[in-house]
Amino acid sequence: MGRQSSIKQLAPDILEQLHELLRDPRVNQLDATARINAILEERGEEPVSKSAVNRYKLNMDQVGAAIRESREMAEIWIGKLGAAPQSQVANLTSEIIRNSLIDLSLAIQKMTMGQSDPEVIAGAVKLIKDLSYSHEKLEKAVSETTEREAKIKEQARKEALEEAAVNAEEAAKSLGVSDAGTKQLRDAITKAMA
């Protein structure tokens, strides 16, 4: 098993300071490393290497880029679906989350390859179990949304046919069609509702 990054072993307050330094465009990595090492020295702790800070910064940049890309895609889709029915937005959201679950599952699998540490494996198993549960809830929500949309469409169809039957009956009466004829017309239209 590989050992944990020296950066991830930092105390939370020092790690937060490192984050601030790495996000500040006026501070380069060498300065950030020097400042963090000065704090660590004051506390009597081991310094971090420049390469560890560089690897951590690269990882931060990758995560940041992924978040930005995700937000940009969301803005594009929201722009395209602006006035789209809510079910379309729900289905899109479901698909995005489903893809994210797959990506996360692959990352977990990659992370645990070659691991023999029971804690790492147990953590991965728990994470996959949680992902499965999340996916199940997501699929249920999409199914319920689809059912609800179908019921709404069916209700709207019935209401439209009922209105058409009433309008046709009134029009037939105004044209002098017999009561039997208007009833037959109404029955033909309402039969379509069945």
N, C-alpha and C positions, 0 to 999 in steps of 0.2 A: 504494500500500500504506500502511495506517495504521501509525503508529509504535507501538512497544511501550510498554505502560504504564510510567510511571516507578516504580511500585511493584514490578513484575516485574523491573526493572533493579537493584533493591537487592541488596546483598551478602546471601548466605544467612543470616548471623548477624543482620543488621539486620531482614531479612524475618521471621525467627523471633521477634524481639523485638516486631515490629509485630503478629504473630499473637497473641502472649501478651497484649499490651495490648488488642487488639480483642476478645479472648475474655473479658477481665476486666470484669465488670459495673460495677465501681467506677470504671473509666476511660472517659471519654467520648471521642468521636472527636477533638475539638479538643485534648484533653490528649495523646492518643496521637500526633497529628500533631506537636505541639510537642516531645514527648520524642524522637521519631524524628528530627525536624529538628535537635535539639540534638546528637544523635550524628553526624548527617551533617555538621554544621558543624565538629565536632571533627576529622573526617576530611578536611575540605576538599572535601566533595562537595555537589552541588546539593540544595536542599531539595525535599521533595515537597509538592504542594498539598493543601489540605483537600478539594477536590473529587476528587482522585485517591484519597485515603484513603477518602472516602465511597463512591466507585464500587467500590473493592476490598472494602470492608466489605459492601456490598449483595451483591456476588458471593459472598463468603464465607457470608453468611446464606442465599442461595439454595441453595448447595451443601449447607450444613448441613441445611436444611429437606428437601432431596431425600434425603439420607442418613437422616435421622430417619424420613421417610415410608417409605422402603425397609425400614428395620428394623421399623417398626410393621406393615407388610404381611407381612413374613416371620414375625413373631410371631403374627399372626392366622392365617396359613396353617398354621404349625406347630401352633397350637392346634387348628385344624380337622382337620389330618391326623395329629395325634399318633401314633396307632397304625396309620396307613394303611400299606399295603404300600410297600416301598421304591421300587418302580417308579413309584408315583403321585408320590412326593416327587421322584424323578429327573425325571419329566416336567414337574412344576411348576417345578423349578429350571431345566430346559431352556427352558421358556417365558419365564421371567423374564429369563434371559440373552439369549434371542433378542430380546425386546423392548428390552432395554438396548442390544444391538448395533444395532438399528434406530435408536434414539434417538441413539446416538453417531454413527452414519453420517450422520444428518440434521444433527447439529451440525457435523460436519466439512465437509459440503457447504455449510452456511451460512457457516462460517468462511472457506472458500476462495473464495466468490463474489466476483468482481471482482478477485481477486488475480492479479498477473502475475509475482510473485516466484517463480522456479523452485524455490527451497528450500521455500517454503510449499507449493507444489503437489506437489513430490516427497515432502514429509513427509506430506501428506494421502493421496497414492497409497499410500505404505508403510503408513499406518495402515489404510486400507481393505483392502489386501492382507492385513494381519495379522488384521483383523476377519473377512474371508472364510475364512481358515485356521481361526480359532477357531470360526466357525459350522460349518464342515465337520467339525471334530473333535467338536463338540457333537452334531450330527446323527448322526454315527457312534455316539457313546456312547448316544444315545437308542435308535437302531436295535438295538444290541447288547443293551441292557436289555430291550427289547420281545421280542427273540428268546429271551433267557434266560428271561423270564417265561413265554413260550409253551411252552418246553421243560419248565419246572418244572410248569406246569399239565397238560401232556400226560402227564408221568410220574406225577403224582398221580392223574390219571384212570385210567391203566392199573393202578396199584396198587390203587385202589378197586375196579375191575372184577375184578381177580384175587382180591381178598379176598371180594368178593361171590360169585364163582364157587365158592371154597372153602367159604364158609358155606352156600351153596345146596346144594352137593354133600353136605355133612355133614347138613344138615337133611333132604334127600331120603332119605339112607341111614337116618336115624333113624326115618323114617316108613315104611320098608320098601320104598322104590322100588327096582326092579331096577338092577343095575349098568349095563345098557344105557340105562335111563331117566336115571340120574344123569349118565352120560357125555353123553347128549344135552342135558341141562340145562346142564352145564358148558360144552359146546361152544357152545351158544346164547349164553351170557353172554360167553365169551372171544371169540366172533365179533365182538361189539360193540367189542372192543379194536382190531380191525383198521382 
